[in-house]
Amino acid sequence: METILEAQGVSKRFGNGRGIGQISLTVNAGDIVGLFGQNGAGKTTMLKAVTGLCRPDEGTIRLFGFDLNTHFEQAMTRVGCVIEAADAYDYMTGKQNLRQAARYYPDVPASRIEEVLEMTGLAPYQNERAKHYSLGMKQRLALAAALLPEPRLVILDEPTNGLDIEGMVELRGTIARLAREEGIAFLISSHMLSHLEPIVTTVGILHRGDLIRFGRRFELVPPDVTLEDYYLEAIQSGKGEDVHERTAG
Ligand SMILES: Nc1ncnc2c1ncn2[C@@H]1O[C@H](COP(=O)(O)OP(=O)(O)OP(=O)(O)O)[C@@H](O)[C@H]1O
């Protein structure tokens, strides 16, 4: 299995003492990693660290074997991300938004814009202005933009926020298909377990800045236990020994 992302002992403490501590995790091709935790657990901080949007105080992050700190461009070439806002220019059509987004990358051919519109199911709506898009369509447009550079890893921060049931089901379906058919790895944060439960292959639980559980779902979660019960048990037993066992292993 190709290793795409490796984080080792990543810590970031803000002036107020909050942040994340000693986080280690690995993402392989085709994984759909759900990073779960309550508000303020440190999910966004971790995602920002792995995309270079915030610089950790300690630890190393390798993407495709390249150290993010010393080889940023090589590390990020095959990474697409949507962090904090699924923003679109309202007055532009979906397709125009993607043309605009494509300008941030060195060489995205026009045919790739057509491809990502198809991949995200937006092709029929490509000539409508984004102001007429539902929130679910805007989320898909953001995902489409993240797919432009043909990423092998896509990082999404709370992509299901504000989606209705149909929007969520569609987005999940798109993510699962891209992981299965294209081998794209996904690292996705959510404070709502149920939103991603049907598709995650790997589970990470962040609690007060510590990654208290991380591993392949079928190894961590017994088949008769829901992710929600697993999460609650993990939170109740606190960080305890697991962090040390996991980072040592
Ligand atoms: N720039 C900053 N300065 C100070 N504290 C910060 C900063 N960014 C985040 N924090 C704090 O670090 C902790 C982790 O925040 P983070 O945004 O990573 O959490 P989260 O799990 O993404 O939460 P949410 O689900 O609310 O987005 C929080 O306590 C937050 O208040």
The ligand as a Tripos MOL2 file, in Angstrom:
@<TRIPOS>MOLECULE
LIG
   31    33     1     0     0
SMALL
NO_CHARGES

@<TRIPOS>ATOM
      1 N1         -4.8830   30.9940   15.9170 N.pl3     1 LIG1
      2 C1         -5.2470   30.5180   17.0940 C.ar      1 LIG1
      3 N2         -4.9070   31.1620   18.2430 N.ar      1 LIG1
      4 C2         -5.2620   30.6810   19.4510 C.ar      1 LIG1
      5 N3         -5.9620   29.5380   19.6490 N.ar      1 LIG1
      6 C3         -6.3400   28.8540   18.5520 C.ar      1 LIG1
      7 C4         -6.0070   29.3080   17.2240 C.ar      1 LIG1
      8 N4         -6.5250   28.4060   16.3340 N.ar      1 LIG1
      9 C5         -7.1370   27.4590   17.0850 C.ar      1 LIG1
     10 N5         -7.0200   27.7300   18.4010 N.ar      1 LIG1
     11 C6         -7.5120   26.9100   19.5130 C.3       1 LIG1
     12 O1         -6.9690   25.6020   19.3690 O.3       1 LIG1
     13 C7         -7.9650   24.6200   19.6570 C.3       1 LIG1
     14 C8         -8.1650   23.7390   18.4490 C.3       1 LIG1
     15 O2         -8.8270   24.4790   17.4310 O.3       1 LIG1
     16 P1         -9.2750   23.8440   16.0510 P.3       1 LIG1
     17 O3         -9.8700   24.9550   15.2230 O.co2     1 LIG1
     18 O4         -8.1680   23.0820   15.4880 O.co2     1 LIG1
     19 O5        -10.4140   22.8530   16.5180 O.3       1 LIG1
     20 P2        -11.4650   22.0180   15.6660 P.3       1 LIG1
     21 O6        -11.3980   20.6440   16.1940 O.co2     1 LIG1
     22 O7        -11.2200   22.2300   14.2240 O.co2     1 LIG1
     23 O8        -12.8110   22.6700   16.0950 O.3       1 LIG1
     24 P3        -14.1110   23.0650   15.2340 P.3       1 LIG1
     25 O9        -14.8750   21.7970   15.0460 O.co2     1 LIG1
     26 O10       -14.7990   24.0210   16.1440 O.co2     1 LIG1
     27 O11       -13.6340   23.6920   13.9690 O.co2     1 LIG1
     28 C9         -9.2230   25.3730   20.0600 C.3       1 LIG1
     29 O12        -9.2590   25.4170   21.4600 O.3       1 LIG1
     30 C10        -9.0190   26.7540   19.4690 C.3       1 LIG1
     31 O13        -9.6630   27.7230   20.2570 O.3       1 LIG1
@<TRIPOS>BOND
     1     1     2 1
     2     2     3 ar
     3     2     7 ar
     4     3     4 ar
     5     4     5 ar
     6     5     6 ar
     7     6     7 ar
     8     6    10 ar
     9     7     8 ar
    10     8     9 ar
    11     9    10 ar
    12    10    11 1
    13    11    12 1
    14    11    30 1
    15    12    13 1
    16    13    14 1
    17    13    28 1
    18    14    15 1
    19    15    16 1
    20    16    17 2
    21    16    18 1
    22    16    19 1
    23    19    20 1
    24    20    21 2
    25    20    22 1
    26    20    23 1
    27    23    24 1
    28    24    25 2
    29    24    26 1
    30    24    27 1
    31    28    29 1
    32    28    30 1
    33    30    31 1
@<TRIPOS>SUBSTRUCTURE
     1 LIG1         1 GROUP 0 **** ****
